[in-house]
């Protein structure tokens, strides 16, 4: 199967997968599938239009408009993206309202980062009032409600976000956090109302004529004396001090410690959440990068295959019509990668090549021989490289041998040795292989001789240096003899 067809099949598969997920409000999954569809075929107009609808369903209207505009660039006529864009533009002020909602959302993020949760909540409420389907605004408002311990309001916002996108990871994580908080919180103490009979004061009721008199009953205990009152006050002061010391102060310390622990836990959760988000974003970015590189490779390979098919079909047409020269057809055919062609393409390629290449090889080989004899090694190399590309073993390797000799004559010995070595390995028993082996052996002998000459030269220098030292020594001995003879003459004269 051709690569272009494979890419189309893959793109349509992921489009269908995104459509299924969009039908059950799995917006996040639909976005992932549709993006993958566009990676295989960015011109898939249906996938791009559906991706715009999914973005619109999540409240990301700007992203939706971008996808629809790109869709119109790929297909200007009979494109349903025109209808979607027109529906948005026909409502006066809708785009301005959406822009206002986005600005309020961005302001709320800044306020939340500056510990202004109350102001951020007000801004988000305004954004949701203007743009009710804005999923990100509902999620951020729920997060701020959780931060300020308004769990009922947070649960309400998350339910709304969940209806808009049933599989959004952020919404599901926040809902899970609220559930865990509700399980971990202690049960609230219920208010117990006191009985009416306990609060009623004991009273005495009696009638005087037509009037009813109600007065408190007299206390069982009589008034205490002054000393008794003083003692009661003193005891009350002591009891109050004891209650303050043993009950209130520990409670205050425990309350402070609890608040401190809650702040530490809150900061730890924020850090963990941010680290998790950063890790997830890095993973997603790496996946996009890998997918993008694979997609680019497939696109390049597909483009090369398409170009090869076009060249083969064009040359086959001219070959049948006989309205193009052999040289021009050969130049075009040498650009084709036969391995990338399908069965039909290879058949067309071989049909032309089997008739064209032998003629051109014979002609170019003759031309190269004349250029080689004339000393035009560049021309010979150009002609022989084409011959070798059409038929590497032409003339039992003689074309490849002449190419190696041309490189050698030109002074490019490394390129020549590569061709010589190929002849020796692939064309054993052929005359060209024997000539190539002799050339390589000659190169080795020259290298060994050069090494030996260098070594002999070094030994000669060492010998001359040693001889000079011996001559100096003999000269010193002769001087000593002359000195002794002079001394003897002097003694005889005396």
C-alpha positions in Angstrom: 0.0 0.0 0.0 1.3 3.4 -0.9 2.4 5.8 1.9 -0.1 8.4 0.9 -3.0 5.9 1.2 -1.7 4.8 4.6 -1.6 8.3 5.8 -5.2 8.9 4.6 -6.4 5.7 6.3 -4.7 6.7 9.6 -6.2 10.2 9.5 -9.7 8.9 8.8 -9.4 6.3 11.6 -8.5 9.0 14.2 -11.2 11.3 12.9 -13.9 8.6 13.4 -12.5 7.9 16.9 -12.7 11.7 17.7 -16.3 11.8 16.4 -17.4 8.9 18.7 -15.8 10.6 21.7 -17.4 14.0 20.8 -20.9 12.3 20.7 -20.6 11.2 24.3 -19.2 14.6 25.4 -15.7 13.2 25.8 -14.3 16.5 24.7 -10.7 16.0 25.9 -10.4 12.6 24.3 -11.9 14.0 21.1 -9.3 16.8 21.0 -6.5 14.2 21.3 -7.8 12.0 18.6 -8.5 14.8 16.2 -5.1 16.4 16.7 -3.6 13.0 15.8 -5.8 12.8 12.7 -4.4 16.2 11.6 -0.9 15.0 12.2 -1.3 12.3 9.5 -3.2 14.6 7.1 -3.4 18.3 7.9 -5.7 18.8 5.0 -8.5 16.7 6.5 -11.2 19.4 6.5 -13.8 17.2 8.3 -11.4 16.6 11.2 -10.4 20.2 11.5 -14.1 21.4 11.4 -15.0 18.8 14.1 -12.0 20.0 16.2 -13.3 23.5 16.0 -16.8 22.3 17.2 -15.2 20.5 20.1 -13.3 23.6 21.1 -16.5 25.6 20.8 -18.3 23.1 23.1 -15.6 23.6 25.8 -16.0 27.4 25.5 -12.6 27.9 23.7 -14.2 30.0 20.9 -10.9 31.6 19.8 -9.3 28.2 19.2 -12.4 27.1 17.4 -12.2 30.1 15.0 -8.6 29.4 14.3 -9.4 25.8 13.2 -12.3 26.9 11.0 -10.2 29.6 9.3 -7.5 27.0 8.6 -10.2 24.7 7.2 -11.3 27.5 4.8 -7.7 27.9 3.6 -7.7 24.2 2.7 -11.1 24.2 1.1 -12.5 27.6 0.2 -15.8 26.4 -1.5 -18.6 24.2 0.0 -17.1 24.2 3.4 -19.4 24.1 6.5 -16.8 26.2 8.4 -18.4 29.2 6.7 -21.7 28.4 8.4 -20.0 28.0 11.8 -18.2 31.3 11.5 -21.3 33.1 10.3 -23.4 31.8 13.2 -20.9 33.4 15.6 -20.7 36.7 13.7 -24.4 37.1 13.2 -25.0 37.6 17.0 -24.0 41.3 17.7 -21.4 41.6 20.3 -20.8 37.9 20.9 -17.1 38.0 20.0 -16.6 41.0 22.2 -18.4 39.2 25.1 -16.1 36.2 24.6 -13.0 38.4 24.5 -14.2 40.1 27.7 -14.7 36.6 29.4 -11.1 35.7 28.4 -9.8 38.9 29.8 -11.6 38.4 33.1 -10.3 34.9 33.3 -6.7 36.1 32.8 -7.2 38.8 35.4 -8.5 36.2 37.9 -5.4 34.1 37.4 -3.2 37.1 38.3 -5.3 38.0 41.3 -5.2 34.4 42.6 -1.5 34.4 42.3 -1.4 37.6 44.5 -3.6 35.9 47.2 -6.6 37.9 46.1 -9.0 34.9 46.0 -12.1 37.0 46.7 -11.5 39.4 43.8 -10.6 36.5 41.6 -13.9 34.7 42.4 -15.8 37.9 41.5 -14.0 38.2 38.1 -14.7 34.5 37.3 -18.4 34.9 38.2 -18.6 37.7 35.7 -16.7 35.7 33.0 -19.1 32.7 33.5 -22.1 35.0 33.3 -20.9 36.3 30.0 -19.7 33.0 28.7 -21.5 30.1 30.5 -19.8 27.2 28.6 -16.2 28.3 29.5 -14.9 25.1 31.0 -11.6 26.6 32.2 -13.4 29.4 34.1 -15.6 26.8 35.9 -12.5 24.8 36.8 -10.6 27.8 38.2 -13.6 29.0 40.1 -14.1 25.5 41.7 -10.4 25.5 42.7 -10.7 28.9 44.4 -13.9 27.7 46.2 -11.9 24.7 47.4 -9.1 27.0 48.6 -11.6 29.1 50.6 -13.4 25.9 51.9 -16.6 26.6 50.0 -17.0 23.0 49.1 -20.7 23.1 48.1 -20.1 25.9 45.6 -17.0 24.2 44.3 -19.0 20.9 43.8 -21.7 22.9 41.8 -19.1 24.4 39.5 -17.4 21.0 38.9 -20.7 19.4 38.0 -21.3 22.1 35.4 -17.7 21.6 34.0 -18.3 17.8 34.0 -21.5 18.2 31.9 -19.5 20.2 29.3 -16.6 17.8 29.2 -17.1 14.4 30.9 -13.5 13.2 30.8 -11.5 16.4 31.5 -8.6 15.3 33.8 -8.6 18.5 35.8 -12.3 18.4 36.5 -12.1 14.7 37.6 -9.1 15.4 39.8 -10.8 18.3 41.5 -14.0 16.2 42.1 -11.8 13.4 43.6 -10.1 16.0 45.9 -13.5 17.3 47.2 -14.6 13.7 47.9 -11.4 13.0 49.9 -11.9 16.2 51.8 -15.5 15.4 52.7 -14.4 11.9 53.9 -11.6 13.2 56.0 -13.6 16.1 57.7 -15.1 15.2 61.1 -18.9 15.1 61.4 -20.3 18.5 62.5 -21.9 18.6 65.9 -25.6 19.0 65.7 -27.3 21.8 67.4 -29.3 20.6 70.2 -32.1 22.8 71.3 -32.8 23.0 74.9 -36.2 22.1 76.3 -38.7 24.9 76.9 -39.3 23.7 80.4 -35.6 24.1 81.3 -35.6 27.8 80.3 -38.7 28.7 82.0 -38.2 30.4 85.2 -40.2 29.3 88.1 -43.0 31.9 88.8 -45.8 32.5 91.2 -49.2 33.6 89.8 -52.2 35.0 91.7 -55.2 37.3 91.1 -56.1 40.6 92.8 -59.6 41.5 91.8 -59.7 41.4 88.0 -55.9 41.5 87.5 -53.5 38.6 87.3 -50.1 39.1 89.0 -47.1 37.1 87.9 -43.9 37.4 90.0 -40.7 35.3 90.3 -40.8 32.7 93.1 -38.6 33.4 96.0 -35.2 31.8 96.0 -34.7 28.7 98.1 -31.5 30.2 99.3 -31.4 33.4 101.2 -29.0 36.2 100.7 -25.5 35.5 101.9 -23.6 37.7 104.2 -20.8 40.0 103.0 -18.0 37.6 103.9 -19.8 34.8 102.1 -20.0 37.0 99.0 -16.3 37.9 99.1 -15.4 34.2 99.4 -17.5 33.4 96.4 -15.8 36.1 94.3 -12.4 34.8 95.3 -13.3 31.3 94.5 -14.7 32.5 91.1 -11.4 34.3 90.3 -9.4 31.2 91.1 -11.6 28.9 89.1 -11.4 31.4 86.1 -7.6 31.5 86.3 -7.5 27.7 86.4 -9.8 27.4 83.4 -7.7 29.9 81.5 -4.5 28.1 82.3 -5.6 24.5 81.8 -8.3 24.7 79.1 -8.2 27.9 77.1 -4.4 28.4 76.7 -3.8 24.8 75.4 -6.8 25.2 73.0 -5.3 28.4 71.7 -1.9 26.7 71.1 -3.5 23.7 69.5 -5.5 26.1 67.2 -2.4 27.9 66.1 -0.5 24.7 65.5 -3.5 23.3 63.5 -3.6 26.4 61.3 0.1 26.2 60.7 -0.1 22.6 59.8 -3.0 23.3 57.4 -0.9 26.0 55.7 2.0 23.6 55.3 -0.2 20.9 53.9 -1.8 23.5 51.5 1.5 24.7 50.2 2.7 21.1 49.8 -0.4 20.2 47.8 0.1 23.3 45.6 3.7 22.4 44.9 2.8 18.7 44.2 0.0 19.8 41.9 2.3 22.2 40.0 5.1 19.5 39.7 2.5 17.0 38.4 1.2 19.5 35.8 4.8 20.4 34.7 5.6 16.7 34.4 2.4 16.1 32.4 3.1 19.0 30.1 6.7 17.8 29.5 5.4 14.3 28.6 2.8 15.8 26.3 5.3 18.0 24.6 7.7 15.1 24.1 4.9 13.0 22.6 4.0 15.9 20.3 7.7 16.3 19.3 8.1 12.5 18.5 4.8 12.4 16.6 5.8 15.5 14.7 9.2 14.1 13.7 7.5 10.8 12.6 4.9 12.7 10.7 7.6 14.8 9.0 9.5 11.7 8.0 6.4 10.1 6.5 5.6 13.3 4.7 9.1 13.5 3.2 9.0 9.9 2.2 5.5 10.3 0.7 6.6 13.4 -1.3 9.6 11.5 -2.6 7.4 8.5 -3.6 5.0 10.8 -5.3 7.7 12.6 -7.2 9.2 9.3 -8.4 5.8 8.2 -9.7 5.3 11.4 -11.5 8.7 11.2 -13.2 8.2 7.5 -14.2 4.7 8.3 -15.7 6.0 11.4 -17.5 9.0 9.6 -19.0 6.9 6.6 -20.0 4.6 8.9 -21.9 7.4 10.6 -23.7 9.1 7.2 -24.3 6.0 5.9 -26.0 5.5 9.1 -28.0 9.3 9.3 -28.9 9.2 13.1 -28.4 12.1 13.4 -25.9 15.8 12.7 -26.3 17.5 9.7 -24.7 19.7 12.0 -22.6 16.8 14.0 -21.1 14.9 10.8 -20.3 18.0 9.3 -18.7 18.5 12.4 -16.5 14.9 12.2 -15.3 15.1 8.4 -14.7 18.2 8.8 -12.6 16.2 10.9 -10.1 13.8 8.1 -9.4 14.2 5.9 -6.3 13.0 2.5 -7.6 12.7 1.0 -4.1 10.0 3.5 -3.2 7.8 2.5 -6.2 4.9 0.0 -6.0 4.5 -3.0 -8.2 2.9 -1.1 -11.1 5.5 1.7 -10.8 8.4 -0.7 -10.9 7.0 -2.4 -14.0 6.8 1.0 -15.8 10.3 1.9 -14.6 11.8 -1.4 -15.8 10.0 -1.2 -19.2 11.7 2.1 -19.9 15.1 1.4 -18.2 15.6 -1.9 -20.0 15.5 -0.2 -23.3 17.0 3.2 -22.5 19.9 2.4 -20.1 21.9 0.0 -22.3 22.0 2.5 -25.2 23.0 5.4 -22.9 25.6 3.3 -21.1 27.3 2.4 -24.4 27.2 6.0 -25.5 28.5 7.5 -22.3 31.1 4.8 -21.8 32.5 5.6 -25.3 32.5 9.3 -24.5 34.2 8.7 -21.2 37.0 6.8 -22.9 37.7 9.6 -25.3 37.6 12.2 -22.4 40.0 9.9 -20.4 42.5 9.7 -23.2 42.3 13.4 -23.8 43.0 14.1 -20.1 39.5 15.5 -19.4 39.1 13.6 -16.1 36.3 15.7 -14.8 34.2 15.0 -17.9 35.1 11.3 -17.7 34.1 11.1 -14.1 30.7 12.8 -14.8 29.9 10.4 -17.7 31.1 7.3 -15.8 29.2 8.1 -12.6 26.0 8.1 -14.7 27.0 4.8 -16.3 27.7 3.2 -12.9 24.4 4.5 -11.5 22.5 2.9 -14.4 24.6 -0.4 -14.3 27.4 -0.7 -11.8 28.8 -3.8 -13.3 28.8 -2.5 -16.9 31.4 -4.2 -19.1 32.3 -6.6 -16.2 33.3 -3.7 -14.0 35.4 -1.9 -16.6 33.3 1.3 -16.3 33.9 1.3 -12.5 37.6 0.6 -13.1 37.9 3.6 -15.5 36.0 5.8 -12.9 38.6 4.8 -10.2 41.5 5.5 -12.6 40.0 8.9 -13.5 39.9 9.8 -9.8 43.5 8.6 -9.4 44.6 10.7 -12.4 42.8 13.7 -10.9 44.7 13.2 -7.6 41.7 12.0 -5.5 43.3 8.8 -4.4 40.9 8.1 -1.6 37.9 8.1 -3.9 39.9 5.9 -6.4 40.7 3.4 -3.6 37.1 3.0 -2.7 36.2 2.0 -6.2 39.2 -0.3 -6.5 38.2 -2.1 -3.3 34.6 -2.5 -4.5 35.9 -4.1 -7.7 38.1 -6.5 -5.7 35.2 -7.5 -3.4 32.3 -7.7 -5.9 33.9 -8.8 -9.2 36.4 -11.5 -8.3 37.7 -13.3 -11.3 37.1 -10.4 -13.7 39.9 -8.6 -15.5 38.9 -5.3 -13.9 39.2 -6.8 -10.4 42.7 -8.0 -11.2 43.7 -4.5 -12.4 42.2 -3.0 -9.3 44.1 -5.3 -7.0 47.3 -4.5 -8.7 46.6 -0.8 -8.3 45.9 -1.3 -4.5 49.1 -3.4 -4.1 51.1 -0.7 -5.9 49.7 1.8 -3.4 50.7 -0.4 -0.5 54.2 -0.9 -1.9 54.6 2.8 -2.3 53.5 3.4 1.2 55.9 0.8 2.6 58.8 2.1 0.5 58.2 5.6 1.7 58.2 4.4 5.3 61.4 2.4 4.7 63.1 5.4 3.0 62.2 7.6 6.0 63.7 5.0 8.4 66.9 4.7 6.3 67.3 8.4 6.3 67.0 8.5 10.0 69.6 5.7 10.4 72.0 7.5 8.1 71.8 10.7 10.1 72.5 8.7 13.3 75.6 7.1 11.7 77.0 10.4 10.5 76.6 11.8 13.9 78.4 8.8 15.5 81.3 9.1 13.0 81.8 12.8 13.8 82.1 11.9 17.5 84.8 9.3 16.7 86.8 11.8 14.6 86.7 14.3 17.3 88.0 11.6 19.7 90.9 10.7 17.4 91.8 14.3 16.9 92.0 14.7 20.7 94.5 11.8 20.9 96.8 13.2 18.2 97.0 16.5 20.1 98.0 14.7 23.2 100.9 12.9 21.3 102.1 16.2 19.9 102.2 17.7 23.3 104.3 14.8 24.7 106.8 15.0 21.8 107.3 18.7 22.4 108.1 18.1 26.1 110.7 15.4 25.2 112.5 17.8 22.8 112.6 20.4 25.4 114.2 18.1 27.9 117.0 17.0 25.4 117.8 20.6 24.6 118.4 21.3 28.3 
